[in-house]
Amino acid sequence: MSEKYFDVCQRDFAWMLRAKAFIAVLPPDRSGEPIRTDGTCVELGWASALGKPIVIVRQLSDRHSHLVRGLPKIANVIEIDYRELKVSPSAIVNALEQAFKLSTRKMAESET
């Protein structure tokens, strides 16, 4: 395997370790089906395992995998519909604030 792959993975993981939060954009294609984004899904796994606040921007439908749809049950995830973001770009700021509050609340609960 090429060292390039290791370098990219190591670089991206280092970025994730330094990140305060993670925003994942899972766009649909023209037919409305989710575009396969392997890298973003790996990063979602890293972010959730590290306890990072996460915002997922996607089409809120049942077309995503069970793992994407179920992630809010086990991680600090706030989801917003990509169409809402088109209408109101500030929705991303609101979602980040909610994700940080959720993360803080879950940390406090785990300490008690």
HELIX and SHEET records of a PDB file:
HELIX    1   1 GLU A    3  ARG A   18  1                                  16    
HELIX    2   2 ASP A   38  ALA A   49  1                                  12    
HELIX    3   3 HIS A   66  GLY A   70  1                                   5    
HELIX    4   4 LEU A   71  LYS A   73  5                                   3    
HELIX    5   5 TYR A   82  VAL A   87  1                                   6    
HELIX    6   6 ALA A   91  GLU A  111  1                                  21    
SHEET    1   A 3 PHE A  22  LEU A  26  0                                        
SHEET    2   A 3 ILE A  54  ARG A  58  1                                        
SHEET    3   A 3 VAL A  77  ASP A  81  1                                        
END                                                                             
